[in-house]
Each structure stands twice: as structure tokens, then as C-alpha cells.
Amino acid sequence: MAADRPRLDLPVFIPAFAIAVIAACFLVFRPEQAEAWAAHLMSLVTSQFGWLFVIFGFGTFVFALWLAFGRFGQVKLSRTDEPPEYSELSWAAMMFSAGIGIGLVSWSFVEPIYYLSTPPLHIEPHSARAAEWGHMYTLFHWSFVPWALYAVPSVAVAYVLHARHRPLLRISEVCRPVLGNRVDGWVGSVIDTLIILGLIAGAGTSLGLGVPLVSALTTSTLGIEENLYTRLGVIGVWTVIFGVSAYKGLKAGIRILSDINIFLAIALVLLVLFVGPTVFILSLSANSLGLMLDSFPRISFWLDPVKDGGFPDAWTLFYWAWWIAYAPLMGLFFGRISRGRTIRQTVLGIICWGSLGCIAFLSICGAYALHLELDGVLEVSRMLSENGIPATVVEIVKTLPFSQVLLAAFTVLSFVFLATTLDSSAYVLASISTKNLYGEDEPGKRNRLAWAFALAMIAVGLLFASGLQTVKSLTIILALPLTAVLFVVFRSLTRALGEDFGKRVRKPALVIAPTNNASNKES
């Protein structure tokens, strides 16, 4: 019936879109006030609630393992015994591209160098231990806990969307088993507004990191001077790329971009491995993996409360808050593309594919940068402190053979990573503002395109205001209430599974019977 077809939900779209426009204007016209206010609140959140972030992060990782290997692991995220909607490669590529985006390229070469200068656990700076622990901490910040924070809400969204067949791709709808019909009123509106704010802040952080990096790579490749106009040009080209992709939708847009980018990322990482100090890279990577597995419980809870050296606040808590702010977005997007998989396949696929991709990329690129620094080939730490991340990444890439070709390749990789991350953001924003959106449906093209250009406006606002630190601070601040939202999401998932299946979980795959009652069916 026409009344049941997907359509724009104006009461949600109008205020949400207004928030994006207001955020962009605020960055342009009141940058100093925004930065001071955000910095104060960020310091308050990290100093007073750091314990909550580390407990929540580790607890989510344990809960994800319970979902995968517990009695509901073989529950299918579908109402029929259908195969997965997307192949394993396309599914992993879309998750990886959306889940880390431009941040991976921005930090892969330089994060271990930061830790070399300001190491954790009060290790002596620029020592051999600082290099080993710095390389390991980079892998820790991008692997198991972050992807577990993505995996659990993804299962919750996929279960409600594909198994219970609820026609709303919203976190508030996922909370219905606990909050009941209150999600149809102001409680649901508050939840979805928090999700939108977290999404805009998280996407803004990616924009603040990505646009300067892509601009630096582009101007270096073309041999032209970097200025405001080149950065505006980068935003223009990037807007066209991800605007077209958002307009095309999942199968004709985001999936194709992700497939292209995953092959390009693999090729570039392998090239760095084989043209660089291969044995050193492999040895340091293996050492860091063992060090992380050996120290995982300790570093998961290390807050340095006595000496208060500042490392956990500046790095681990920032990352955990960033992942928490992004988790609802990734849950909505990953949940949408996970139809036909079991809970075990979804959880292990997200954690394993995501962690493997990040560990491979970060360990190889980070080890190469450490080699340049430790062997005196390039003063990476000095360049990083004086020139910032974009210029340092460009100089590191220039030390590789065929540097101009590789600069062009890294430019394309960065462009598409940025596009796919924000593409998925626009898709989810459009989904939140759409009524009657069933699992197989997609939000309207104009709706997706409107959000694509709204995010482009934020990019321009960041460019004029230099408001990256403000957006990063807001991301951390918003992560605090989002922990409460995610807790409700986790509890709603376990309650829904208990209601639908109880103890009837012995067969290899389970689906909800496609009836109007609450009866269950074993496959």
C-alpha cells in the first residue's frame, strides 16, 4: 500500500537538517567561543568519567564474544533461510571503508611517532621500549575494542530490521524492547537527536582530518601551492564523488566505491611492505601483536590515576569516546548490510575483518615510519611537531620508490576513504529521517543527496574556522550520554532474543517465523 512505502519523515528531517546547518554556521561565526567551551567540557568528561569509558569498552568486547559464542550465536538476522545479501568481500569492504575511513590514512604513519615522543606507562621517550610500545598501542587503539563497539549495535539493528522486520532504521526503534511505546514520543526523539549529534560530530572529525590531508597529497602530486582555493577544490571534487555515490545508494554507489578502495589499500600496504625494510616491519608487527595480546587486560584499564601523566586522557580515552560516538552510526549502517548472516557471523566478521585490516595497515605503515625515524632517514618526529600530520604524511610517502605514483595512489585512496565514510553517514542520516524503511528498502535519493551536501557545508565551515579541535571535543562530550543509549541497546537486544527464542537454540540456524504472533520457528 502507498501508505506503507518509505517517505520523508519531516518532523525528524527538519530539526536534524537544521542541526547540521547550525553546526556549520557556529563553526564559522563563533569559533573561539565554541573551542573554549568544548575544551573545558572535554577535560571535565575525560577526567571524571575515564573509568566509565574503559569499563564500557572492555565490557562491550566481552559481551560481543558472548553474543558470538553463546546460545544465540546461530540466530539468523533474517526472517527466512536466505543467503547473505552481500558477498563476504563486499560486506567486509563496506564495513572497513565506512568504519575507519580517512582516519586510517591520517594516523597510520604518524601515530607511533607521537607515542615515541610521549610514550605510555612512563617509558623513557625515544627509547627502544618507547618504539615497541608505541607501535603496539597504535594497534590496540584501532582493533578489538573499537570493532566490538561497532559489532554489538550492528547485531541489535540487524535483528530489529531484518528479523523482527520493523520499518524504522533508527536506534530509538532498537530500544523498543526496553522502553516500549515511549520511543514513539519525546524519549525516542531525544535518543535519535543524540545519535544525529554524535554522527555529525564524528563525521566532522573525519572531515577535519581528511580535507587537509587530501589537499596536501593533491597539491604535492600536481606540484602546485596549497592554499584555501585548493582545499575548496578538494571539497568540491569530493562532494561530487560521495554525492553521486549517496544518490546511487548502497548497491550501485557505496559498495562499488568500497570494493575499489579495499583493493587499492591492500596493494599500497603490500608495496610499502616489500619496498621498505620488510624484515623489520614483519618483526616489529609480530612483536607488537604478541605484546598486545600479553598486555591486553592491563592496557584496557590503565588510567594512570597516581602520576596522572596524561597519556590515557589524550589518547585511549579520546579514541574510546570517538568510537562510542561513531558506534550508533556504524551499528545502523552495518546492521543494514548484514541481512542473511547469523549473529556469530556478524560479530566475528566485524571484529575479525575490521581488526585484521586495521592491524595490517597500521602495523606496516607505522613500522615504516619508525624505521625512517630510528635510522635517521627522515626526522619524522620533528616534522610532525613543526608541520603537522598532512605535510608529514606527504614527506613519508616521498621516501618510497616511485613516490609521485604513490602520492597519486594515496590521494585516490584518501579521497575514496573520505567519500565512503561520509557516504555511509549521509545514508544513515537519510534513513533516520525516513518512515516505513524496511530492510530491503533505501531512503529517498533526494534525502540522501541533501545530507551529502549538509556534510559538505560542515567541511567548508571547518575549513574557514579551523574548528577541528572543537569538533573532536564535542565528539568526546557526546560519547558520555551515548554510553547510556548503547547500554539500553544492548539490553534491548538480549531481551528481544530471550522473548523470541528463549532456550530453543539447538539447531544450526534459527529464524523468526514470518507470522504476526510471537511464535518461533527452527530451521
C-alpha positions in Angstrom: 0.0 0.0 0.0 1.2 3.5 -0.7 0.8 4.5 2.9 3.4 1.8 3.8 6.0 3.0 1.3 9.2 4.8 2.5 8.7 8.5 2.7 10.4 11.5 4.2 9.7 12.0 7.9 9.5 15.8 8.1 9.3 16.1 11.9 12.7 14.3 12.1 14.3 15.6 8.9 13.7 19.3 9.5 15.3 19.6 13.0 18.1 17.2 12.2 19.0 19.0 9.0 18.8 22.3 10.9 21.3 21.0 13.4 23.8 20.3 10.7 23.4 23.8 9.2 23.6 25.5 12.6 26.7 23.5 13.5 28.4 24.7 10.3 27.4 28.3 10.9 28.5 28.2 14.6 32.0 27.0 13.5 32.3 29.9 11.1 30.9 32.8 13.2 31.8 31.8 16.8 34.9 29.6 16.6 36.7 30.9 19.7 33.8 30.6 22.0 33.0 27.1 20.7 36.6 26.0 21.1 36.9 27.3 24.7 33.5 25.8 25.8 34.2 22.5 24.1 37.7 22.2 25.5 36.5 22.8 29.1 33.8 20.2 28.8 36.1 17.6 27.2 38.6 18.0 30.0 35.7 17.5 32.5 34.5 14.4 30.8 37.9 12.7 30.4 39.0 13.5 33.9 35.7 12.5 35.7 34.4 9.7 33.5 37.5 8.0 32.1 36.8 4.9 34.3 33.4 4.6 32.6 34.8 4.6 29.1 37.4 1.9 29.8 34.9 -0.3 31.6 32.3 0.2 28.9 34.8 -0.6 26.2 36.1 -3.8 27.7 32.6 -4.9 28.8 31.4 -4.4 25.2 34.2 -6.6 23.9 33.3 -9.4 26.4 29.6 -9.0 25.6 30.4 -9.3 21.8 32.2 -12.6 22.4 29.2 -13.9 24.4 26.9 -13.0 21.5 29.2 -14.8 19.1 29.8 -18.0 21.1 26.8 -18.0 23.4 23.4 -19.7 22.9 22.1 -17.1 20.4 25.1 -17.2 18.1 23.3 -19.2 15.4 20.3 -16.9 15.3 19.8 -15.6 11.8 19.4 -11.9 11.1 16.6 -12.6 8.7 13.0 -14.0 8.6 13.9 -16.7 6.1 16.7 -19.0 5.5 18.1 -16.7 2.8 21.8 -16.3 1.9 23.6 -13.1 2.9 22.6 -10.0 0.9 26.2 -9.1 0.1 29.3 -11.3 -0.6 31.9 -11.6 2.2 34.3 -9.3 0.2 31.8 -6.5 -0.5 30.4 -6.7 3.1 33.9 -6.5 4.6 34.9 -3.8 2.2 31.9 -1.6 3.0 32.4 -2.1 6.8 36.1 -1.4 6.6 35.8 1.7 4.4 32.9 3.2 6.4 34.3 2.1 9.8 37.7 3.8 9.7 37.7 6.0 6.6 40.2 8.8 6.3 41.4 8.4 9.9 43.4 5.3 9.0 45.4 7.1 6.3 45.8 10.1 8.5 47.2 8.3 11.5 48.8 5.1 10.1 52.2 6.7 9.5 52.3 9.2 12.4 50.6 7.7 15.5 53.6 5.5 16.5 55.8 8.6 16.2 53.6 10.5 18.6 53.9 7.7 21.1 57.7 7.5 20.5 57.9 11.1 21.8 55.2 10.8 24.6 55.1 7.0 25.4 52.7 5.3 27.7 53.4 3.7 31.1 56.1 6.4 31.8 58.6 4.8 29.4 61.6 6.9 28.5 60.9 8.9 25.3 62.7 7.9 22.1 63.9 4.6 23.7 63.7 1.1 22.2 60.8 0.3 24.6 59.0 3.5 23.5 59.2 2.4 19.9 57.9 -1.1 20.7 55.1 0.1 23.0 54.2 3.0 20.7 53.8 0.7 17.7 51.7 -1.7 19.8 49.5 0.9 21.3 48.5 2.1 17.8 47.2 -1.4 17.0 45.4 -1.5 20.4 43.6 1.7 19.7 42.3 0.5 16.3 41.4 -3.2 16.8 39.4 -5.4 19.1 37.6 -2.9 21.4 36.6 -0.4 18.7 35.3 -3.0 16.4 33.4 -4.7 19.2 31.8 -1.3 19.9 30.6 -1.4 16.3 29.6 -5.1 16.3 27.1 -5.2 19.1 24.8 -2.3 18.0 25.1 -3.7 14.4 23.6 -7.0 15.6 20.9 -5.1 17.5 19.9 -3.0 14.5 20.1 -6.0 12.1 17.9 -8.1 14.4 15.2 -5.5 14.7 15.3 -4.5 11.0 15.7 -7.9 9.3 14.4 -10.5 11.8 11.6 -8.5 13.6 11.0 -6.6 10.3 10.4 -3.2 12.0 10.2 -0.5 9.3 12.5 2.1 11.0 16.3 2.3 10.7 16.7 4.2 14.0 18.4 3.5 17.3 15.2 4.5 19.1 13.4 1.7 17.4 16.1 -0.7 18.6 15.4 0.3 22.2 11.7 -0.6 22.0 12.0 -3.9 23.9 13.2 -2.0 27.0 11.5 1.4 26.6 8.3 0.2 25.0 6.0 2.8 23.3 7.9 5.6 24.9 10.2 5.5 21.8 7.3 6.9 19.8 7.3 10.1 21.9 9.9 12.5 23.2 12.2 9.8 24.6 12.7 8.4 21.1 13.2 11.9 19.7 15.9 12.6 22.3 17.7 9.3 21.5 17.7 9.9 17.8 18.8 13.5 18.3 21.8 12.4 20.3 22.6 9.9 17.5 22.4 12.6 14.9 24.6 15.0 17.0 27.2 12.2 17.6 27.1 11.4 13.9 27.7 15.0 12.8 30.5 15.5 15.3 32.2 12.2 14.3 31.8 13.0 10.6 33.2 16.5 11.3 36.3 15.0 12.9 36.8 12.9 9.8 36.4 15.9 7.7 38.8 18.0 9.8 41.4 15.3 9.4 40.7 14.3 5.8 40.4 17.6 3.9 43.8 19.0 4.8 45.4 15.6 4.2 43.8 15.1 0.8 44.6 18.7 -0.1 48.3 18.2 0.8 48.5 15.0 -1.1 46.8 16.5 -4.2 48.9 19.7 -4.3 52.1 17.7 -3.9 51.1 15.3 -6.6 50.2 18.1 -9.0 53.2 20.3 -8.0 51.1 23.3 -7.1 50.9 25.5 -4.0 48.4 24.6 -1.3 46.1 27.3 -0.2 42.4 28.0 0.6 41.3 27.6 -3.0 42.9 24.2 -3.4 41.2 23.0 -0.3 37.9 24.3 -1.6 38.6 22.5 -4.8 39.2 19.3 -2.9 35.9 19.7 -1.1 34.2 20.3 -4.4 35.6 17.2 -6.1 35.0 15.1 -3.0 31.4 16.4 -2.7 30.7 15.3 -6.3 32.2 11.8 -5.6 30.3 11.0 -2.5 27.2 12.9 -3.6 26.9 10.7 -6.7 27.6 7.6 -4.6 25.0 8.7 -2.0 22.5 9.3 -4.8 23.1 5.9 -6.3 22.6 4.1 -3.0 24.2 1.0 -1.4 24.5 -1.4 -4.3 25.4 1.0 -7.1 27.3 3.5 -5.0 28.8 2.7 -1.6 29.5 -1.0 -2.5 31.4 -0.1 -5.7 33.5 2.6 -4.1 34.3 0.3 -1.2 35.3 -2.6 -3.4 37.7 -0.3 -5.4 39.2 1.1 -2.2 39.8 -2.2 -0.5 41.9 -3.5 -3.4 43.8 -0.2 -3.6 44.5 -0.2 0.1 45.8 -3.8 0.0 48.0 -3.0 -3.0 49.5 0.1 -1.3 50.2 -1.7 2.0 51.9 -4.6 0.3 54.0 -2.2 -1.7 55.2 -0.4 1.5 55.9 -3.8 3.0 58.0 -5.1 0.1 59.9 -1.9 -0.9 60.5 -0.9 2.7 62.6 -2.8 5.4 60.5 -5.9 5.1 62.1 -8.0 7.8 62.0 -5.1 10.3 58.3 -4.4 9.5 57.3 -8.0 9.9 59.4 -8.5 13.1 58.0 -5.4 14.7 54.5 -6.2 13.7 54.7 -9.8 15.2 56.3 -8.3 18.3 53.5 -5.8 18.7 50.8 -8.4 18.2 52.3 -10.6 21.0 52.8 -7.6 23.2 49.2 -6.5 22.8 47.8 -10.0 23.5 50.0 -10.3 26.5 49.1 -6.8 27.9 45.5 -6.5 26.7 43.8 -6.6 30.2 46.3 -4.2 31.6 46.2 -1.5 28.9 42.5 -1.9 28.6 42.1 -0.5 32.1 45.2 1.7 32.5 44.2 5.2 33.5 47.4 6.4 35.3 45.5 7.7 38.4 48.5 8.3 40.6 51.1 10.0 38.4 48.4 11.3 36.0 50.9 11.7 33.1 48.1 12.5 30.7 48.6 9.7 28.1 45.3 7.8 28.8 43.3 11.1 28.6 45.0 12.3 25.5 44.9 9.0 23.6 43.0 6.0 24.9 40.0 7.9 26.3 39.9 10.1 23.2 39.8 7.0 21.0 37.2 5.2 23.1 35.0 8.2 23.1 35.4 8.6 19.3 34.4 5.0 18.7 31.5 5.3 21.1 30.3 8.4 19.3 30.6 6.6 16.0 29.1 3.3 17.2 25.4 4.1 16.7 26.2 5.2 13.1 28.2 2.1 12.3 25.5 0.0 14.0 22.8 1.4 11.8 25.0 1.1 8.6 26.5 -2.4 9.4 23.1 -3.6 10.6 21.5 -2.6 7.3 24.0 -4.5 5.2 24.1 -7.7 7.4 20.8 -9.3 6.3 21.1 -13.1 6.0 24.0 -13.6 8.3 23.9 -15.2 11.8 24.8 -13.3 14.9 28.0 -15.2 15.2 29.0 -14.5 11.5 28.2 -10.8 12.0 30.0 -10.3 15.3 33.1 -12.3 14.3 33.1 -10.9 10.8 33.0 -7.3 12.0 35.7 -7.8 14.8 38.0 -10.0 12.8 37.8 -8.3 9.4 37.9 -4.8 10.9 40.8 -5.6 13.3 42.8 -7.5 10.7 42.5 -4.7 8.2 43.5 -2.0 10.7 46.3 -4.1 12.2 47.8 -4.8 8.8 47.6 -1.2 7.6 48.8 0.4 10.8 51.5 -2.1 11.6 53.1 -1.9 8.2 52.8 1.9 7.7 53.7 2.6 11.4 56.8 0.4 11.3 58.0 2.0 8.1 57.7 5.5 9.7 59.5 4.2 12.8 62.3 2.9 10.6 62.7 6.3 9.0 62.9 8.0 12.4 65.2 5.4 14.1 67.6 5.1 11.2 67.9 8.8 10.7 66.5 8.7 7.1 63.8 11.3 7.9 63.3 13.3 11.1 59.6 12.4 11.3 59.0 13.5 14.9 60.5 16.9 14.3 58.4 17.3 11.1 55.3 16.2 12.9 55.7 18.8 15.7 56.6 21.6 13.3 54.4 20.9 10.2 51.5 18.7 11.4 50.1 15.5 10.1 49.3 16.2 6.4 52.8 17.6 5.5 54.5 14.8 7.4 52.5 12.0 5.6 53.4 13.6 2.3 57.1 13.6 3.2 57.0 10.0 4.4 55.4 8.8 1.1 58.0 10.7 -0.8 60.7 8.5 0.7 59.2 5.5 -1.1 60.3 4.4 -4.7 58.1 5.9 -7.4 57.0 8.5 -5.0 54.9 10.5 -7.4 52.9 7.5 -8.5 52.4 6.5 -4.9 51.4 10.0 -3.9 48.7 9.9 -6.6 47.6 6.4 -5.3 47.4 7.6 -1.7 45.5 10.7 -2.9 42.9 8.5 -4.6 42.8 6.2 -1.5 42.2 9.1 0.8 39.5 10.6 -1.5 37.5 7.4 -1.6 38.0 6.6 2.1 36.7 10.0 3.0 33.8 9.6 0.5 32.7 6.2 1.7 32.8 7.2 5.4 30.6 10.3 4.8 28.6 8.4 2.2 27.5 6.0 4.9 26.9 8.9 7.2 24.6 10.6 4.7 22.9 7.2 4.1 22.2 6.8 7.8 21.1 10.4 8.3 18.6 9.9 5.5 17.4 6.6 6.9 16.8 8.2 10.4 14.6 10.8 8.7 12.6 8.2 6.7 9.3 6.5 7.7 8.5 2.9 6.8 12.0 1.9 5.8 12.1 -1.9 5.7 15.3 -3.9 5.5 15.3 -4.2 1.7 14.4 -0.5 1.1 16.6 2.5 0.8 15.9 6.2 1.8 15.0 8.6 -1.0 17.7 9.8 -3.3 16.9 13.5 -2.7 17.1 12.9 1.0 20.5 11.2 0.7 21.7 14.0 -1.5 20.5 16.7 0.9 22.6 15.1 3.7 25.6 14.8 1.4 25.6 18.5 0.8 24.9 19.2 4.5 28.1 17.4 5.4 29.9 19.3 2.7 28.7 22.5 4.4 30.3 21.4 7.6 33.5 20.7 5.7 33.6 24.3 4.4 32.8 25.6 7.9 35.7 23.6 9.4 38.0 25.0 6.6 37.2 28.6 7.4 37.1 28.2 11.1 39.9 25.7 11.7 37.5 24.1 14.2 38.8 20.5 14.2 39.7 20.6 17.9 36.2 21.9 18.7 34.6 19.1 16.8 36.9 16.5 18.4 36.0 17.8 21.8 32.3 17.7 21.0 32.7 14.1 19.9 34.1 13.1 23.2 31.4 15.1 25.2 28.6 13.4 23.2 30.1 10.0 23.9 29.1 10.2 27.6 25.3 10.2 27.1 25.7 7.8 24.2 27.1 5.1 26.6 23.7 5.1 28.3 22.0 4.8 24.9 24.2 1.9 23.9 23.6 0.2 27.2 19.8 0.3 26.5 20.5 -1.0 23.0 22.5 -4.0 24.4 19.8 -4.8 27.0 17.1 -4.5 24.3 18.9 -7.0 22.2 19.2 -9.6 24.9 15.5 -9.1 25.9 14.3 -9.4 22.3 16.4 -12.6 21.8 15.0 -14.0 25.0 11.4 -13.2 24.0 11.7 -14.7 20.5 13.8 -17.8 21.2 14.2 -18.5 24.9 16.1 -21.7 25.2 15.2 -23.1 21.7 18.6 -22.6 20.2 19.8 -26.1 19.4 19.5 -26.2 15.6 22.3 -24.8 13.4 20.4 -21.7 12.2 17.3 -20.0 13.7 14.9 -17.5 12.1 11.7 -15.9 13.4 8.6 -17.4 11.9 7.1 -14.9 9.4 3.8 -14.7 11.3 2.1 -11.9 13.3 2.3 -13.8 16.6 5.3 -14.3 18.8 5.8 -17.9 17.9 9.3 -19.1 16.8 10.5 -21.4 14.1 13.5 -23.6 14.0 15.3 -24.0 10.6 
